[in-house]
Amino acid sequence: MKQLHPIMFAGTGSDVGKSIVAAAFCRIFKQDGYQPAPFKAQNMALNSYATPEGLEIGRAQAVQAEAAGIACHTDMNPLLLKPQSDHTSQVVLNGKPIGNKDAYDYWRKGSSEIDYRKEVCNAFDRLAKRYNPIVMEGAGSIAEINLKDRDLVNMSMARHAKADVILVGDIDRGGVFASVYGSIMLQSPEDRKLIKGIIINKFRGDMRLFDEGRKMLEEICGVPVLGVIPYYKDIYIEEEDSVSLEKKHRQLAEGKVNVAVVLLRHISNYTDFDTLERDPRVNLFYTNNTSDIQQADIIILPGTKSTLDDLLELRRNGCAQAIQRAHREGKMVIGICGGYQMLGESIEDPEGIEGDIARLPGLGLLPIHTTMGKTKTTQQVSFQFEGQECQGYEIHQGNSDTDQPIMQTDHCIGTYIHGFLDNAPVIEYILREKGKMKSEKSTVAFSYAAFKNEQYDKLAAHVRKHVDMERIYQILTSND
């Protein structure tokens, strides 16, 4: 196969669809016989994943690697920032946490002994020796000119990689002409030359209505529009950002098993519930409404980046008491990772790992005590459930005084295992035990891996149909 230039999908802003477009191209290049790999120099997200080596990367790059048909690796996302508050983040470098950083200190030039630019460039160089092409993703907007000299992930990374940049604009939010034109014009002449095309994303309505707009964009920007991708509703790809959760505040539904995921301020790894959400027997929604929690059939306390802070908020807003009452009434309660810790007797943080809260009583539904520590557990795991082999992964701070990966009482389950609910034996068990449809069982064994593969193929077909792949291949092989 020909050697292709690296390709970067940069954005006019956050949540314009860069991650999904990058995943689509990872699958398209794989289908076309190449060996692609994803790369995002710096990611800020609470959704993370454990690599086969037991190291941590952003979930979006794990999804993109899956679309490319390869195992994920820390070189695909060498720098991960996990927000802990409005001003601080845990810094994960090459898969390992190296401490917490205040946002101002992190972005201030010369504030760190670590050369982050060198680290991310080295990771890219290692990856580029093994795969063809590298499918790169930018972060936020490429037009944040006040941060340009400290940029690690957008145009500075494109320069290092000698990448062809495709600018992605979101037409659904409005102002796409201004955002695309402004993003290009605010670049230096050197960086402007790297932008080889524009993709308009999330189009709704009759595509013919944008024909004139497409021509106008090309004229004013001097860059070809390589595609207009319509909004889709029937393709399911794991979301990176919690922005998507705002669309999932559904109401209780008759005739289905109502599953309430407690909406925490620092919720993480919410992709844990994607499989359960798609089960036709289930109505899954996110809420911190105490009435909804008490009326639900199953209540799930999810993972969190700030366990003690979120536990304190649950006590303030009445959700903790609502969960305890629901449990007393026989409702099933499930805690995953930080949610598992909250269901215990107590959580202690003597070293201030998470912040100023030294100790809080838990909800008392499981007989465990947790102590926060500097060591972070990250690993992929296999476990037995209902006599069947299941898969998942662990990413958590803190240790509980039990060696059980899963703890069960009569109608309460706690586990450190993310992906716990991706396993059919687990889903069948919880729906059988506490669901309203106790007599119904799924007649077809559901394979989440097969489902995800089908979705990547559908996404690739959708994007391929609406972008000029011939032109893109010309760009990626051109000597210009």
Summary of the structure (lengths in Angstrom):
residues: 480
radius of gyration: 23.0
end to end distance: 19.9
largest distance: 69.4
contacts: 1629
relative contact order: 0.12
helix: 37%
strand: 28%
